[in-house]
Amino acid sequence: MFYREAGDFKTSYKADSQTFPIKFDRYRYYVVLFVAFALIPLVINDYWVNAIFMPFLIYSIAAIGLNILVGYCGQVSLGTGGFMAVGAYAVYKLMTAFPEVNIFFHVILAGGITAFVGVLFGLPSLRIKGFYLAVATLAAQFFLVWLFNRVPWFYNYSASGQISAPERTVFGVEVTGANTDAWATYLFCLVFTFVCALIARNLTRGAQGRKWMAIRDMDIAAEIIGVDPLKAKLSAFAVSSFFVGISGALFFAVYLGAVEVGEVFGINKSFLVLFMVIIGGLGSIFGSFAGAAFLVLLPVFLKNALVGGLGWPTDLAAHLEFMIVGALIIVFLIAEPHGLAQLWRVAKEKLRLWPFPH
């Protein structure tokens, strides 16, 4: 009785093919948006924004980008951390070179620069795939980190090699620097997350998304029926890198404020985003959000429950986190390859028929 479709009929193809064709889903979606945009900014504080909301929003964008490449197009990538670094250094150079331009446009341009770099490193996907493509993107990860560490121009010849985000405002409210308000940085990242998710959702449900999935399922058959593998694969790399670049720009400029590329955007970052996609669900926009939420909330929960509540050592709680994540990845890959998103879909199917048996 909680989740019914009875009487929820459609009279046009447009109504039937909308993103949320069921009224209950639409209402739930509007409620979530209302809470996110109207209520949370009123009660949020620095701890909540820095520990939960900002990492969740930024990692969600990165997970959406990687999911488009891996989940929808089937192109394995281990270079997410390097592409996030491209977005971070691109927005830094733009902010310092053009201080009069709004940071909103800097973040978008940083995503565009990352998309161009992603297409360059996506060229090997035209000849190789699977494990060999993963190794090629891993090489891109190490090369990009090495490049940003070794070329002083990228960090404006700073003696420490560290980059720091200058203060920037949007409509007179600071969103970068030391004097930002929690609600301002939260809303700034939320707008980008909402727009990126909306774009990704429409792309994956349209003709371009069908081409990506055709390449993923069987590239030879897709080419026979008229899908151009060159355009499909490179467009997936471009869109994926665009989202990852935006997440890297926000991660540096709005969240951290200062970074050293080797420590922040190393190989661990690539694996973290990949684990979000695997646990959340391959080929699912909702799964990207679910995986990001899980891996952001898990260390916070363990820290508060085990370290703060039971008095466990911090390093023991950190090791337990690695064990839990590793075990879950194995379980999901074996038992449920489509992750948390599939569990959510199954739960909705059960609720549609409850209390009657399936």
Beta strands, then each sheet from edge to edge (+ up, - down):
strand 1: 163-164
strand 2: 168-170
strand 3: 173-176
strand 4: 258-259
sheet 1: 1+ 4-
sheet 2: 2+ 3-
end
